Amino acid sequence: MPSVGTDHSRLVVLRGNSASGKSASAQEIRARYGRGIAIVGQDNLRRIVLKEPDRSDGVNIGLIDVTARYALDHGYHVIVEGILNRDHYGAMLLQLGNDHRGKTSYFYFDVSFEETLRRHQSKPQATEYGEAEMRSWYRPQDYLAGEVEHIIPEETSLEDAVALIMNEVGLAPRVLAAGS
């Protein structure tokens, strides 16, 4: 595949089990940075756009890849976030990172099953699915090959996770004018 993005673009991959803090971290990073960050959410593309089950040959895998590449090529920093099971998404994520001209950083939110259940209770979609579904999705320590990921342990607060990610990837918070 051809190179994607620029020397200055940032690709951030946030992976981990359900309710581990990926989406909240992505939203907070964009809130602090401002315009110029595209969030490519697995749940949105797979469940909302395509209404597709999570499969190793799922159409959403290519759609995540193409969406991230398009945003990078059009001047956005990109955060790809989701459970992003290694067996289904790992090869695509690593190839995307290899093709990216700028800095790519991978993060894995390492949260125990008991903690994901506790956190799930405070989410807006808490009534959409429960313990049985979460248990079927749960993959402990589902790290990408090659030890490329920064591990974020469950004791890490949202504030600390966001600060760590932004510092690692070199995205400084912006002071925004009203309406930005």
Sequence and secondary structure as in RCSB ss.txt:
>XXXX:A:sequence
MPSVGTDHSRLVVLRGNSASGKSASAQEIRARYGRGIAIVGQDNLRRIVLKEPDRSDGVNIGLIDVTARYALDHG
YHVIVEGILNRDHYGAMLLQLGNDHRGKTSYFYFDVSFEETLRRHQSKPQATEYGEAEMRSWYRPQDYLAGEVEH
IIPEETSLEDAVALIMNEVGLAPRVLAAGS
>XXXX:A:secstr
   BS TT EEEEEEESTTSSHHHHHHHHHHHH SSEEEEEHHIIIIIIS     TT HHHHHHHHHHHHHHHTT
 EEEEEE   HHHHHHHHHHHHHHBSSEEEEEEEE  HHHHHHHHTTSTTTTTS HHHHHHH  TT   TTS EE
EEETT  HHHHHHHHHHHHT       TT 
